[in-house]
């Protein structure tokens, strides 16, 4: 129709005696819109990808479990990391924990991983000084900063406010890495016999 300026009915008349091959028929079916009332499974390919990612992660555990950095990183993330789907991030006030997280991500998930930083400060903290502190402590000099969250006075119970606040390190474009991490946590708890209640 875009190439020949005629009605569909005219084209149908012209082409009614044309025999299509099986391959052409299948190609037309694939291009056709889904039949009304039949749900479209748009996530089947991604589900298969996730299944493969998790299977590969689980198969790697017997070899990785003897690596102290891998083991420390998985346990750290299990205890302190975000569990929201496809959100690989860790918040801490201890720069050593954050450096461990960064090193672990680069060593086992993505050597070219990109990171973002967000700070949680109390009212009265020096935001720019805190940003400079965490850039230096983490070595993420070029990382993007999300807007700092400032906790107003009177909304918490902490008396000794952390002058540099709490730093959150987020891995960008991390959906596959998050799936791998969750599979590692599940696999490690199974390896250690922690996935069942004690009798």
C-alpha positions, 0 to 999 in steps of 0.5 A: 500500500505504501508502494502502490497507491491502490485499495487493499481489495484491489491488491487482494484481487491481483494476488489471489492466485499467488501461492506462498511458500511455507516460509512466507506464510510463517513470516506473515504469521509472525508479523501479524498482531496477536489475536484478540483475547489472547495475552501476549507473552512479551517476557518469555525471552527474558525469563529464559535469559534469567534462567540461564544466568542463574543456572550459570551462576549456581554452577560456578559456586563450587569453584568460587566458594574457595575465593575469600573475596568472592565469599566476603562479597556475597555475605556482605551483599546478603547482609547489607545489599539492596534486595529490590529486583534489578537494583544492585546497591549497597549502603554503609557508613564504613568505607571499607565495606564499600571498597569491598563491594566495589572490588567484588563487583569488578572482580566477579560481575563486571570489570567495567562496571559503572557506579553512582553514589548517593549520600544520606546526611543529617541537616547541618552536614556539609554536603560538598565536603561529604561528597569529596570524602566519599569520592576519595574513600571509594576511588569513584572520582568520576561517579555520578552523584544522585541528589543527597537525601537530607534528613531533617532534625527531629526525625530520628533517634541517632544522637551521634550524627555521622559527619559524612553520613551514609554512602550508597554505591549503586551499580548502573545497568545491573539487571544481569548482575543482580540476578547472578548475585541473588543466585549466588546468595541462594546457592551459598546458603544451600552449600552451608546448610542454612536454607532450612530451619534448625530442628 
